[in-house]
């Protein structure tokens, strides 16, 4: 049975007029829980900055995000499912993960969790 070694357990994403976007996250890695917060240029950037702080704590490197694409089916309404496709690069390989949700940022977080279980 496949078991994810890294699980994004919880997150709070904030975007307010006049303030930088921020994220507070809780991530379980190999059974150990880590919490961190950060700001960024957008909610996903804030999420990734918080995640990077966690990975510094455990002395691991995150791959570089080299492409980020969002697809929404033509003719969809505001509640449509969207797909985020992210291309990552490590020193050894380049690979793609996908996330699917009605919220664009949640899609990206789902794709990121998949990446965390590949590296």
Biopython code that builds the backbone (N, CA, C, O; Angstrom):
import numpy as np
from Bio.PDB.StructureBuilder import StructureBuilder

atoms = [
    (1, "UNK", "N", (0.836, -1.188, 0.000)),
    (1, "UNK", "CA", (0.000, 0.000, 0.000)),
    (1, "UNK", "C", (0.880, 1.251, 0.000)),
    (1, "UNK", "O", (1.862, 1.326, 0.739)),
    (2, "UNK", "N", (0.526, 2.224, -0.827)),
    (2, "UNK", "CA", (1.270, 3.474, -0.941)),
    (2, "UNK", "C", (0.919, 4.391, 0.227)),
    (2, "UNK", "O", (-0.254, 4.624, 0.519)),
    (3, "UNK", "N", (1.946, 4.904, 0.885)),
    (3, "UNK", "CA", (1.728, 5.842, 1.979)),
    (3, "UNK", "C", (2.543, 7.100, 1.719)),
    (3, "UNK", "O", (3.743, 7.028, 1.452)),
    (4, "UNK", "N", (1.893, 8.245, 1.796)),
    (4, "UNK", "CA", (2.598, 9.504, 1.586)),
    (4, "UNK", "C", (3.468, 9.803, 2.797)),
    (4, "UNK", "O", (2.994, 9.761, 3.933)),
    (5, "UNK", "N", (4.731, 10.102, 2.559)),
    (5, "UNK", "CA", (5.655, 10.438, 3.643)),
    (5, "UNK", "C", (5.540, 11.907, 4.027)),
    (5, "UNK", "O", (5.930, 12.297, 5.128)),
    (6, "UNK", "N", (5.007, 12.719, 3.123)),
    (6, "UNK", "CA", (4.817, 14.145, 3.385)),
    (6, "UNK", "C", (3.354, 14.483, 3.142)),
    (6, "UNK", "O", (2.811, 14.214, 2.070)),
    (7, "UNK", "N", (2.721, 15.079, 4.156)),
    (7, "UNK", "CA", (1.313, 15.458, 4.053)),
    (7, "UNK", "C", (1.162, 16.909, 4.494)),
    (7, "UNK", "O", (1.580, 17.279, 5.591)),
    (8, "UNK", "N", (0.566, 17.721, 3.640)),
    (8, "UNK", "CA", (0.201, 19.081, 4.023)),
    (8, "UNK", "C", (-1.094, 18.929, 4.817)),
    (8, "UNK", "O", (-2.162, 18.718, 4.243)),
    (9, "UNK", "N", (-0.990, 19.038, 6.140)),
    (9, "UNK", "CA", (-2.135, 18.771, 7.004)),
    (9, "UNK", "C", (-3.104, 19.942, 7.073)),
    (9, "UNK", "O", (-4.319, 19.746, 7.100)),
    (10, "UNK", "N", (-2.572, 21.157, 7.102)),
    (10, "UNK", "CA", (-3.428, 22.317, 7.286)),
    (10, "UNK", "C", (-2.722, 23.559, 6.768)),
    (10, "UNK", "O", (-1.493, 23.632, 6.756)),
    (11, "UNK", "N", (-3.504, 24.519, 6.345)),
    (11, "UNK", "CA", (-2.930, 25.798, 5.931)),
    (11, "UNK", "C", (-3.977, 26.888, 6.040)),
    (11, "UNK", "O", (-5.176, 26.646, 5.900)),
    (12, "UNK", "N", (-3.493, 28.093, 6.294)),
    (12, "UNK", "CA", (-4.323, 29.290, 6.280)),
    (12, "UNK", "C", (-3.652, 30.241, 5.304)),
    (12, "UNK", "O", (-2.486, 30.600, 5.472)),
    (13, "UNK", "N", (-4.390, 30.642, 4.294)),
    (13, "UNK", "CA", (-3.873, 31.570, 3.297)),
    (13, "UNK", "C", (-4.615, 32.891, 3.460)),
    (13, "UNK", "O", (-5.841, 32.908, 3.571)),
    (14, "UNK", "N", (-3.876, 33.999, 3.474)),
    (14, "UNK", "CA", (-4.508, 35.283, 3.661)),
    (14, "UNK", "C", (-4.091, 36.255, 2.576)),
    (14, "UNK", "O", (-2.915, 36.365, 2.230)),
    (15, "UNK", "N", (-5.066, 36.946, 2.057)),
    (15, "UNK", "CA", (-4.833, 37.980, 1.063)),
    (15, "UNK", "C", (-5.717, 39.154, 1.436)),
    (15, "UNK", "O", (-6.941, 39.058, 1.360)),
    (16, "UNK", "N", (-5.108, 40.267, 1.840)),
    (16, "UNK", "CA", (-5.860, 41.430, 2.296)),
    (16, "UNK", "C", (-5.402, 42.666, 1.547)),
    (16, "UNK", "O", (-4.233, 42.784, 1.178)),
    (17, "UNK", "N", (-6.325, 43.582, 1.325)),
    (17, "UNK", "CA", (-6.001, 44.847, 0.665)),
    (17, "UNK", "C", (-4.984, 45.604, 1.520)),
    (17, "UNK", "O", (-5.225, 45.848, 2.702)),
    (18, "UNK", "N", (-3.868, 45.970, 0.935)),
    (18, "UNK", "CA", (-2.873, 46.766, 1.627)),
    (18, "UNK", "C", (-1.838, 45.972, 2.414)),
    (18, "UNK", "O", (-0.901, 46.561, 2.954)),
    (19, "UNK", "N", (-1.982, 44.649, 2.494)),
    (19, "UNK", "CA", (-1.024, 43.805, 3.202)),
    (19, "UNK", "C", (-0.479, 42.749, 2.249)),
    (19, "UNK", "O", (-1.153, 42.357, 1.296)),
    (20, "UNK", "N", (0.740, 42.293, 2.509)),
    (20, "UNK", "CA", (1.302, 41.221, 1.687)),
    (20, "UNK", "C", (0.574, 39.915, 1.981)),
    (20, "UNK", "O", (0.220, 39.658, 3.132)),
    (21, "UNK", "N", (0.345, 39.090, 0.974)),
    (21, "UNK", "CA", (-0.253, 37.774, 1.209)),
    (21, "UNK", "C", (0.598, 36.956, 2.169)),
    (21, "UNK", "O", (1.823, 37.075, 2.175)),
    (22, "UNK", "N", (-0.055, 36.122, 2.983)),
    (22, "UNK", "CA", (0.664, 35.309, 3.954)),
    (22, "UNK", "C", (0.076, 33.910, 4.009)),
    (22, "UNK", "O", (-1.055, 33.672, 3.587)),
    (23, "UNK", "N", (0.871, 32.994, 4.539)),
    (23, "UNK", "CA", (0.443, 31.604, 4.702)),
    (23, "UNK", "C", (1.005, 31.071, 6.002)),
    (23, "UNK", "O", (2.153, 31.340, 6.355)),
    (24, "UNK", "N", (0.190, 30.315, 6.708)),
    (24, "UNK", "CA", (0.621, 29.539, 7.857)),
    (24, "UNK", "C", (0.315, 28.092, 7.510)),
    (24, "UNK", "O", (-0.804, 27.767, 7.113)),
    (25, "UNK", "N", (1.301, 27.225, 7.658)),
    (25, "UNK", "CA", (1.129, 25.839, 7.234)),
    (25, "UNK", "C", (1.502, 24.866, 8.346)),
    (25, "UNK", "O", (2.288, 25.182, 9.239)),
    (26, "UNK", "N", (0.917, 23.680, 8.267)),
    (26, "UNK", "CA", (1.293, 22.552, 9.111)),
    (26, "UNK", "C", (1.553, 21.386, 8.165)),
    (26, "UNK", "O", (0.676, 20.978, 7.403)),
    (27, "UNK", "N", (2.767, 20.862, 8.228)),
    (27, "UNK", "CA", (3.187, 19.782, 7.336)),
    (27, "UNK", "C", (3.731, 18.634, 8.176)),
    (27, "UNK", "O", (4.514, 18.848, 9.102)),
    (28, "UNK", "N", (3.311, 17.411, 7.847)),
    (28, "UNK", "CA", (3.845, 16.228, 8.530)),
    (28, "UNK", "C", (4.826, 15.543, 7.582)),
    (28, "UNK", "O", (4.478, 15.169, 6.462)),
    (29, "UNK", "N", (6.069, 15.387, 8.066)),
    (29, "UNK", "CA", (7.123, 14.757, 7.271)),
    (29, "UNK", "C", (7.644, 13.576, 8.060)),
    (29, "UNK", "O", (8.169, 13.738, 9.162)),
    (30, "UNK", "N", (7.498, 12.385, 7.497)),
    (30, "UNK", "CA", (7.924, 11.152, 8.166)),
    (30, "UNK", "C", (7.405, 11.082, 9.601)),
    (30, "UNK", "O", (8.128, 10.683, 10.513)),
    (31, "UNK", "N", (6.153, 11.472, 9.788)),
    (31, "UNK", "CA", (5.503, 11.385, 11.094)),
    (31, "UNK", "C", (5.742, 12.554, 12.024)),
    (31, "UNK", "O", (5.126, 12.623, 13.087)),
    (32, "UNK", "N", (6.619, 13.476, 11.655)),
    (32, "UNK", "CA", (6.902, 14.636, 12.505)),
    (32, "UNK", "C", (6.208, 15.879, 11.935)),
    (32, "UNK", "O", (6.294, 16.154, 10.738)),
    (33, "UNK", "N", (5.518, 16.626, 12.807)),
    (33, "UNK", "CA", (4.756, 17.798, 12.381)),
    (33, "UNK", "C", (5.609, 19.067, 12.497)),
    (33, "UNK", "O", (6.320, 19.274, 13.480)),
    (34, "UNK", "N", (5.512, 19.900, 11.468)),
    (34, "UNK", "CA", (6.205, 21.185, 11.430)),
    (34, "UNK", "C", (5.189, 22.276, 11.106)),
    (34, "UNK", "O", (4.310, 22.085, 10.265)),
    (35, "UNK", "N", (5.312, 23.413, 11.772)),
    (35, "UNK", "CA", (4.469, 24.568, 11.478)),
    (35, "UNK", "C", (5.373, 25.740, 11.142)),
    (35, "UNK", "O", (6.432, 25.926, 11.740)),
    (36, "UNK", "N", (4.929, 26.527, 10.169)),
    (36, "UNK", "CA", (5.719, 27.684, 9.765)),
    (36, "UNK", "C", (4.792, 28.699, 9.113)),
    (36, "UNK", "O", (3.700, 28.355, 8.661)),
    (37, "UNK", "N", (5.233, 29.953, 9.068)),
    (37, "UNK", "CA", (4.467, 30.977, 8.350)),
    (37, "UNK", "C", (5.419, 31.861, 7.566)),
    (37, "UNK", "O", (6.605, 31.960, 7.880)),
    (38, "UNK", "N", (4.879, 32.496, 6.546)),
    (38, "UNK", "CA", (5.693, 33.363, 5.692)),
    (38, "UNK", "C", (4.775, 34.267, 4.884)),
    (38, "UNK", "O", (3.568, 34.042, 4.796)),
    (39, "UNK", "N", (5.375, 35.288, 4.300)),
    (39, "UNK", "CA", (4.681, 36.171, 3.369)),
    (39, "UNK", "C", (5.244, 35.919, 1.975)),
    (39, "UNK", "O", (6.297, 35.302, 1.814)),
    (40, "UNK", "N", (4.514, 36.412, 0.965)),
    (40, "UNK", "CA", (4.983, 36.234, -0.402)),
    (40, "UNK", "C", (4.310, 37.209, -1.344)),
    (40, "UNK", "O", (3.540, 38.073, -0.923)),
    (41, "UNK", "N", (4.609, 37.063, -2.620)),
    (41, "UNK", "CA", (4.022, 37.937, -3.638)),
    (41, "UNK", "C", (2.598, 37.535, -3.980)),
    (41, "UNK", "O", (1.881, 38.300, -4.626)),
    (42, "UNK", "N", (2.182, 36.369, -3.566)),
    (42, "UNK", "CA", (0.822, 35.858, -3.739)),
    (42, "UNK", "C", (0.637, 34.750, -2.715)),
    (42, "UNK", "O", (1.574, 34.403, -1.996)),
    (43, "UNK", "N", (-0.560, 34.195, -2.646)),
    (43, "UNK", "CA", (-0.827, 33.167, -1.645)),
    (43, "UNK", "C", (0.026, 31.918, -1.859)),
    (43, "UNK", "O", (0.536, 31.349, -0.894)),
    (44, "UNK", "N", (0.188, 31.487, -3.104)),
    (44, "UNK", "CA", (1.003, 30.298, -3.351)),
    (44, "UNK", "C", (2.472, 30.588, -3.062)),
    (44, "UNK", "O", (3.171, 29.731, -2.521)),
    (45, "UNK", "N", (2.948, 31.772, -3.409)),
    (45, "UNK", "CA", (4.329, 32.143, -3.101)),
    (45, "UNK", "C", (4.538, 32.152, -1.587)),
    (45, "UNK", "O", (5.574, 31.689, -1.110)),
    (46, "UNK", "N", (3.583, 32.666, -0.833)),
    (46, "UNK", "CA", (3.674, 32.658, 0.635)),
    (46, "UNK", "C", (3.705, 31.219, 1.150)),
    (46, "UNK", "O", (4.478, 30.900, 2.053)),
    (47, "UNK", "N", (2.864, 30.347, 0.576)),
    (47, "UNK", "CA", (2.862, 28.925, 0.949)),
    (47, "UNK", "C", (4.235, 28.308, 0.701)),
    (47, "UNK", "O", (4.777, 27.622, 1.567)),
    (48, "UNK", "N", (4.794, 28.552, -0.482)),
    (48, "UNK", "CA", (6.097, 27.979, -0.827)),
    (48, "UNK", "C", (7.203, 28.536, 0.072)),
    (48, "UNK", "O", (8.132, 27.807, 0.420)),
    (49, "UNK", "N", (7.121, 29.804, 0.450)),
    (49, "UNK", "CA", (8.116, 30.393, 1.349)),
    (49, "UNK", "C", (8.039, 29.751, 2.729)),
    (49, "UNK", "O", (9.073, 29.500, 3.349)),
    (50, "UNK", "N", (6.829, 29.480, 3.220)),
    (50, "UNK", "CA", (6.670, 28.795, 4.505)),
    (50, "UNK", "C", (7.206, 27.366, 4.408)),
    (50, "UNK", "O", (7.878, 26.889, 5.323)),
    (51, "UNK", "N", (6.910, 26.689, 3.305)),
    (51, "UNK", "CA", (7.399, 25.329, 3.094)),
    (51, "UNK", "C", (8.932, 25.304, 3.038)),
    (51, "UNK", "O", (9.562, 24.394, 3.578)),
    (52, "UNK", "N", (9.517, 26.291, 2.392)),
    (52, "UNK", "CA", (10.980, 26.375, 2.312)),
    (52, "UNK", "C", (11.588, 26.505, 3.708)),
    (52, "UNK", "O", (12.645, 25.933, 3.975)),
    (53, "UNK", "N", (10.936, 27.247, 4.595)),
    (53, "UNK", "CA", (11.426, 27.367, 5.975)),
    (53, "UNK", "C", (11.421, 26.008, 6.677)),
    (53, "UNK", "O", (12.347, 25.687, 7.421)),
    (54, "UNK", "N", (10.373, 25.211, 6.439)),
    (54, "UNK", "CA", (10.309, 23.868, 7.021)),
    (54, "UNK", "C", (11.465, 23.026, 6.494)),
    (54, "UNK", "O", (12.138, 22.343, 7.267)),
    (55, "UNK", "N", (11.698, 23.070, 5.194)),
    (55, "UNK", "CA", (12.743, 22.234, 4.595)),
    (55, "UNK", "C", (14.146, 22.668, 5.016)),
    (55, "UNK", "O", (15.055, 21.839, 5.058)),
    (56, "UNK", "N", (14.338, 23.945, 5.325)),
    (56, "UNK", "CA", (15.620, 24.386, 5.882)),
    (56, "UNK", "C", (15.818, 23.746, 7.260)),
    (56, "UNK", "O", (16.922, 23.317, 7.596)),
    (57, "UNK", "N", (14.746, 23.684, 8.054)),
    (57, "UNK", "CA", (14.827, 23.081, 9.396)),
    (57, "UNK", "C", (15.273, 21.625, 9.343)),
    (57, "UNK", "O", (15.998, 21.164, 10.225)),
    (58, "UNK", "N", (14.841, 20.897, 8.310)),
    (58, "UNK", "CA", (15.181, 19.474, 8.221)),
    (58, "UNK", "C", (16.364, 19.232, 7.272)),
    (58, "UNK", "O", (16.672, 18.092, 6.923)),
    (59, "UNK", "N", (17.010, 20.311, 6.869)),
    (59, "UNK", "CA", (18.217, 20.248, 6.038)),
    (59, "UNK", "C", (17.983, 19.527, 4.711)),
    (59, "UNK", "O", (18.781, 18.688, 4.291)),
    (60, "UNK", "N", (16.879, 19.870, 4.066)),
    (60, "UNK", "CA", (16.574, 19.338, 2.727)),
    (60, "UNK", "C", (16.326, 20.508, 1.783)),
    (60, "UNK", "O", (15.940, 21.597, 2.207)),
    (61, "UNK", "N", (16.553, 20.264, 0.511)),
    (61, "UNK", "CA", (16.322, 21.295, -0.509)),
    (61, "UNK", "C", (15.068, 20.981, -1.307)),
    (61, "UNK", "O", (14.809, 19.830, -1.658)),
    (62, "UNK", "N", (14.300, 22.016, -1.586)),
    (62, "UNK", "CA", (13.141, 21.876, -2.471)),
    (62, "UNK", "C", (13.608, 22.035, -3.911)),
    (62, "UNK", "O", (14.566, 22.763, -4.172)),
    (63, "UNK", "N", (12.941, 21.362, -4.852)),
    (63, "UNK", "CA", (13.291, 21.576, -6.251)),
    (63, "UNK", "C", (12.867, 22.975, -6.691)),
    (63, "UNK", "O", (12.055, 23.629, -6.037)),
    (64, "UNK", "N", (13.421, 23.408, -7.789)),
    (64, "UNK", "CA", (13.081, 24.714, -8.346)),
    (64, "UNK", "C", (11.808, 24.594, -9.184)),
    (64, "UNK", "O", (11.680, 23.681, -9.999)),
    (65, "UNK", "N", (10.877, 25.511, -8.980)),
    (65, "UNK", "CA", (9.671, 25.566, -9.804)),
    (65, "UNK", "C", (10.063, 26.275, -11.104)),
    (65, "UNK", "O", (10.496, 27.427, -11.082)),
    (66, "UNK", "N", (9.907, 25.574, -12.240)),
    (66, "UNK", "CA", (10.338, 26.192, -13.498)),
    (66, "UNK", "C", (9.184, 26.520, -14.442)),
    (66, "UNK", "O", (9.370, 27.268, -15.401)),
    (67, "UNK", "N", (7.987, 25.968, -14.184)),
    (67, "UNK", "CA", (6.826, 26.330, -14.997)),
    (67, "UNK", "C", (5.559, 26.063, -14.191)),
    (67, "UNK", "O", (5.478, 25.089, -13.443)),
    (68, "UNK", "N", (4.577, 26.939, -14.356)),
    (68, "UNK", "CA", (3.322, 26.858, -13.606)),
    (68, "UNK", "C", (2.210, 27.217, -14.580)),
    (68, "UNK", "O", (2.178, 28.330, -15.106)),
    (69, "UNK", "N", (1.306, 26.290, -14.823)),
    (69, "UNK", "CA", (0.209, 26.542, -15.758)),
    (69, "UNK", "C", (-1.114, 26.149, -15.115)),
    (69, "UNK", "O", (-1.190, 25.166, -14.378)),
    (70, "UNK", "N", (-2.143, 26.918, -15.399)),
    (70, "UNK", "CA", (-3.488, 26.637, -14.889)),
    (70, "UNK", "C", (-4.407, 26.468, -16.087)),
    (70, "UNK", "O", (-4.397, 27.278, -17.015)),
    (71, "UNK", "N", (-5.202, 25.402, -16.053)),
    (71, "UNK", "CA", (-6.180, 25.150, -17.113)),
    (71, "UNK", "C", (-7.575, 25.120, -16.515)),
    (71, "UNK", "O", (-7.814, 24.500, -15.478)),
    (72, "UNK", "N", (-8.478, 25.794, -17.181)),
    (72, "UNK", "CA", (-9.894, 25.751, -16.823)),
    (72, "UNK", "C", (-10.630, 25.420, -18.114)),
    (72, "UNK", "O", (-10.365, 26.016, -19.159)),
    (73, "UNK", "N", (-11.551, 24.474, -18.038)),
    (73, "UNK", "CA", (-12.277, 24.043, -19.243)),
    (73, "UNK", "C", (-13.011, 25.222, -19.882)),
    (73, "UNK", "O", (-13.632, 26.021, -19.181)),
    (74, "UNK", "N", (-12.940, 25.331, -21.217)),
    (74, "UNK", "CA", (-13.642, 26.414, -21.904)),
    (74, "UNK", "C", (-15.144, 26.381, -21.597)),
    (74, "UNK", "O", (-15.742, 25.310, -21.497)),
    (75, "UNK", "N", (-15.735, 27.550, -21.451)),
    (75, "UNK", "CA", (-17.171, 27.650, -21.202)),
    (75, "UNK", "C", (-17.563, 27.366, -19.764)),
    (75, "UNK", "O", (-18.752, 27.254, -19.462)),
    (76, "UNK", "N", (-16.580, 27.245, -18.859)),
    (76, "UNK", "CA", (-16.873, 26.934, -17.464)),
    (76, "UNK", "C", (-17.386, 28.166, -16.719)),
    (76, "UNK", "O", (-17.205, 29.300, -17.163)),
    (77, "UNK", "N", (-18.023, 27.921, -15.588)),
    (77, "UNK", "CA", (-18.497, 29.019, -14.750)),
    (77, "UNK", "C", (-17.489, 29.250, -13.618)),
    (77, "UNK", "O", (-16.436, 28.615, -13.579)),
    (78, "UNK", "N", (-17.818, 30.155, -12.705)),
    (78, "UNK", "CA", (-16.879, 30.519, -11.640)),
    (78, "UNK", "C", (-16.624, 29.388, -10.649)),
    (78, "UNK", "O", (-15.655, 29.453, -9.893)),
    (79, "UNK", "N", (-17.466, 28.354, -10.632)),
    (79, "UNK", "CA", (-17.260, 27.223, -9.716)),
    (79, "UNK", "C", (-16.623, 26.012, -10.404)),
    (79, "UNK", "O", (-16.649, 24.902, -9.873)),
    (80, "UNK", "N", (-16.059, 26.235, -11.574)),
    (80, "UNK", "CA", (-15.488, 25.139, -12.363)),
    (80, "UNK", "C", (-14.230, 24.578, -11.710)),
    (80, "UNK", "O", (-13.521, 25.272, -10.981)),
    (81, "UNK", "N", (-13.976, 23.305, -11.991)),
    (81, "UNK", "CA", (-12.708, 22.702, -11.574)),
    (81, "UNK", "C", (-11.588, 23.267, -12.438)),
    (81, "UNK", "O", (-11.764, 23.497, -13.634)),
    (82, "UNK", "N", (-10.441, 23.486, -11.817)),
    (82, "UNK", "CA", (-9.275, 23.891, -12.591)),
    (82, "UNK", "C", (-8.149, 22.907, -12.298)),
    (82, "UNK", "O", (-8.164, 22.197, -11.292)),
    (83, "UNK", "N", (-7.187, 22.885, -13.189)),
    (83, "UNK", "CA", (-6.038, 21.995, -13.050)),
    (83, "UNK", "C", (-4.774, 22.845, -13.062)),
    (83, "UNK", "O", (-4.589, 23.690, -13.938)),
    (84, "UNK", "N", (-3.919, 22.615, -12.092)),
    (84, "UNK", "CA", (-2.626, 23.280, -12.056)),
    (84, "UNK", "C", (-1.559, 22.255, -12.424)),
    (84, "UNK", "O", (-1.520, 21.152, -11.878)),
    (85, "UNK", "N", (-0.706, 22.638, -13.349)),
    (85, "UNK", "CA", (0.369, 21.772, -13.816)),
    (85, "UNK", "C", (1.684, 22.490, -13.516)),
    (85, "UNK", "O", (1.957, 23.560, -14.059)),
    (86, "UNK", "N", (2.490, 21.887, -12.645)),
    (86, "UNK", "CA", (3.741, 22.521, -12.227)),
    (86, "UNK", "C", (4.917, 21.643, -12.655)),
    (86, "UNK", "O", (4.923, 20.432, -12.436)),
    (87, "UNK", "N", (5.907, 22.282, -13.267)),
    (87, "UNK", "CA", (7.141, 21.600, -13.649)),
    (87, "UNK", "C", (8.215, 21.982, -12.644)),
    (87, "UNK", "O", (8.426, 23.159, -12.349)),
    (88, "UNK", "N", (8.889, 20.961, -12.123)),
    (88, "UNK", "CA", (9.919, 21.129, -11.099)),
    (88, "UNK", "C", (11.252, 20.634, -11.649)),
    (88, "UNK", "O", (11.292, 19.806, -12.559)),
    (89, "UNK", "N", (12.338, 21.150, -11.087)),
    (89, "UNK", "CA", (13.666, 20.708, -11.510)),
    (89, "UNK", "C", (14.568, 20.542, -10.293)),
    (89, "UNK", "O", (14.697, 21.448, -9.470)),
    (90, "UNK", "N", (15.189, 19.370, -10.195)),
    (90, "UNK", "CA", (16.230, 19.112, -9.195)),
    (90, "UNK", "C", (17.554, 19.036, -9.947)),
    (90, "UNK", "O", (17.598, 19.218, -11.163)),
    (91, "UNK", "N", (18.624, 18.768, -9.218)),
    (91, "UNK", "CA", (19.922, 18.596, -9.870)),
    (91, "UNK", "C", (19.924, 17.381, -10.794)),
    (91, "UNK", "O", (20.687, 17.332, -11.759)),
    (92, "UNK", "N", (19.062, 16.391, -10.495)),
    (92, "UNK", "CA", (19.080, 15.132, -11.236)),
    (92, "UNK", "C", (17.977, 14.955, -12.265)),
    (92, "UNK", "O", (18.142, 14.203, -13.225)),
    (93, "UNK", "N", (16.839, 15.647, -12.077)),
    (93, "UNK", "CA", (15.720, 15.396, -12.981)),
    (93, "UNK", "C", (14.767, 16.573, -13.064)),
    (93, "UNK", "O", (14.796, 17.490, -12.244)),
    (94, "UNK", "N", (13.924, 16.516, -14.082)),
    (94, "UNK", "CA", (12.843, 17.470, -14.277)),
    (94, "UNK", "C", (11.561, 16.651, -14.304)),
    (94, "UNK", "O", (11.513, 15.614, -14.965)),
    (95, "UNK", "N", (10.516, 17.095, -13.600)),
    (95, "UNK", "CA", (9.271, 16.334, -13.568)),
    (95, "UNK", "C", (8.072, 17.261, -13.370)),
    (95, "UNK", "O", (8.217, 18.425, -12.997)),
    (96, "UNK", "N", (6.888, 16.713, -13.630)),
    (96, "UNK", "CA", (5.641, 17.490, -13.595)),
    (96, "UNK", "C", (4.691, 16.876, -12.573)),
    (96, "UNK", "O", (4.583, 15.655, -12.461)),
    (97, "UNK", "N", (4.000, 17.748, -11.825)),
    (97, "UNK", "CA", (2.910, 17.301, -10.954)),
    (97, "UNK", "C", (1.667, 18.106, -11.284)),
    (97, "UNK", "O", (1.741, 19.222, -11.799)),
    (98, "UNK", "N", (0.515, 17.508, -10.971)),
    (98, "UNK", "CA", (-0.767, 18.155, -11.258)),
    (98, "UNK", "C", (-1.631, 18.173, -9.999)),
    (98, "UNK", "O", (-1.534, 17.296, -9.141)),
    (99, "UNK", "N", (-2.475, 19.197, -9.918)),
    (99, "UNK", "CA", (-3.464, 19.284, -8.853)),
    (99, "UNK", "C", (-4.799, 19.671, -9.455)),
    (99, "UNK", "O", (-4.841, 20.405, -10.442)),
    (100, "UNK", "N", (-5.889, 19.189, -8.878)),
    (100, "UNK", "CA", (-7.226, 19.458, -9.382)),
    (100, "UNK", "C", (-8.114, 19.895, -8.224)),
    (100, "UNK", "O", (-8.196, 19.210, -7.204)),
    (101, "UNK", "N", (-8.784, 21.047, -8.385)),
    (101, "UNK", "CA", (-9.683, 21.565, -7.367)),
    (101, "UNK", "C", (-10.466, 22.724, -7.992)),
    (101, "UNK", "O", (-10.147, 23.177, -9.091)),
    (102, "UNK", "N", (-11.481, 23.192, -7.286)),
    (102, "UNK", "CA", (-12.215, 24.361, -7.776)),
    (102, "UNK", "C", (-11.491, 25.658, -7.414)),
    (102, "UNK", "O", (-11.819, 26.718, -7.946)),
    (103, "UNK", "N", (-10.513, 25.580, -6.517)),
    (103, "UNK", "CA", (-9.725, 26.747, -6.125)),
    (103, "UNK", "C", (-8.326, 26.638, -6.719)),
    (103, "UNK", "O", (-7.651, 25.622, -6.553)),
    (104, "UNK", "N", (-7.901, 27.676, -7.405)),
    (104, "UNK", "CA", (-6.623, 27.645, -8.114)),
    (104, "UNK", "C", (-5.434, 27.451, -7.177)),
    (104, "UNK", "O", (-4.518, 26.700, -7.514)),
    (105, "UNK", "N", (-5.416, 28.099, -6.015)),
    (105, "UNK", "CA", (-4.297, 27.949, -5.090)),
    (105, "UNK", "C", (-4.277, 26.559, -4.474)),
    (105, "UNK", "O", (-3.207, 25.982, -4.286)),
    (106, "UNK", "N", (-5.448, 26.016, -4.158)),
    (106, "UNK", "CA", (-5.530, 24.657, -3.610)),
    (106, "UNK", "C", (-5.010, 23.658, -4.638)),
    (106, "UNK", "O", (-4.339, 22.692, -4.275)),
    (107, "UNK", "N", (-5.311, 23.878, -5.909)),
    (107, "UNK", "CA", (-4.750, 23.029, -6.980)),
    (107, "UNK", "C", (-3.232, 22.999, -6.902)),
    (107, "UNK", "O", (-2.618, 21.934, -6.971)),
    (108, "UNK", "N", (-2.638, 24.167, -6.758)),
    (108, "UNK", "CA", (-1.182, 24.267, -6.719)),
    (108, "UNK", "C", (-0.621, 23.576, -5.475)),
    (108, "UNK", "O", (0.428, 22.935, -5.544)),
    (109, "UNK", "N", (-1.305, 23.700, -4.348)),
    (109, "UNK", "CA", (-0.853, 23.043, -3.122)),
    (109, "UNK", "C", (-0.931, 21.526, -3.284)),
    (109, "UNK", "O", (-0.034, 20.814, -2.833)),
    (110, "UNK", "N", (-1.986, 21.025, -3.917)),
    (110, "UNK", "CA", (-2.103, 19.582, -4.164)),
    (110, "UNK", "C", (-0.979, 19.094, -5.074)),
    (110, "UNK", "O", (-0.406, 18.030, -4.837)),
    (111, "UNK", "N", (-0.663, 19.863, -6.107)),
    (111, "UNK", "CA", (0.445, 19.497, -6.997)),
    (111, "UNK", "C", (1.772, 19.529, -6.246)),
    (111, "UNK", "O", (2.652, 18.705, -6.496)),
    (112, "UNK", "N", (1.911, 20.480, -5.329)),
    (112, "UNK", "CA", (3.141, 20.586, -4.534)),
    (112, "UNK", "C", (3.300, 19.406, -3.588)),
    (112, "UNK", "O", (4.406, 18.890, -3.425)),
    (113, "UNK", "N", (2.203, 18.971, -2.959)),
    (113, "UNK", "CA", (2.282, 17.812, -2.064)),
    (113, "UNK", "C", (2.743, 16.582, -2.853)),
    (113, "UNK", "O", (3.521, 15.776, -2.344)),
    (114, "UNK", "N", (2.271, 16.438, -4.080)),
    (114, "UNK", "CA", (2.728, 15.317, -4.906)),
    (114, "UNK", "C", (4.229, 15.413, -5.145)),
    (114, "UNK", "O", (4.942, 14.411, -5.083)),
    (115, "UNK", "N", (4.706, 16.638, -5.422)),
    (115, "UNK", "CA", (6.139, 16.832, -5.621)),
    (115, "UNK", "C", (6.926, 16.432, -4.381)),
    (115, "UNK", "O", (7.970, 15.790, -4.489)),
    (116, "UNK", "N", (6.429, 16.809, -3.199)),
    (116, "UNK", "CA", (7.127, 16.507, -1.948)),
    (116, "UNK", "C", (7.282, 15.014, -1.719)),
    (116, "UNK", "O", (8.221, 14.579, -1.052)),
    (117, "UNK", "N", (6.363, 14.226, -2.270)),
    (117, "UNK", "CA", (6.435, 12.774, -2.127)),
    (117, "UNK", "C", (7.221, 12.102, -3.239)),
    (117, "UNK", "O", (7.446, 10.892, -3.199)),
    (118, "UNK", "N", (7.641, 12.876, -4.232)),
    (118, "UNK", "CA", (8.484, 12.347, -5.315)),
    (118, "UNK", "C", (9.960, 12.565, -5.004)),
    (118, "UNK", "O", (10.795, 11.700, -5.270)),
    (119, "UNK", "N", (10.271, 13.728, -4.441)),
    (119, "UNK", "CA", (11.699, 14.065, -4.216)),
    (119, "UNK", "C", (12.317, 13.219, -3.121)),
    (119, "UNK", "O", (13.498, 13.376, -2.811)),
]
sb = StructureBuilder()
sb.init_structure("model")
sb.init_model(0)
sb.init_chain("A")
sb.init_seg("    ")
for serial, (resi, resn, name, xyz) in enumerate(atoms, 1):
    if name == "N":
        sb.init_residue(resn, " ", resi, " ")
    sb.init_atom(name, np.array(xyz, "f"), 0.0, 1.0, " ", f" {name:<3s}", serial, name[0])
structure = sb.get_structure()
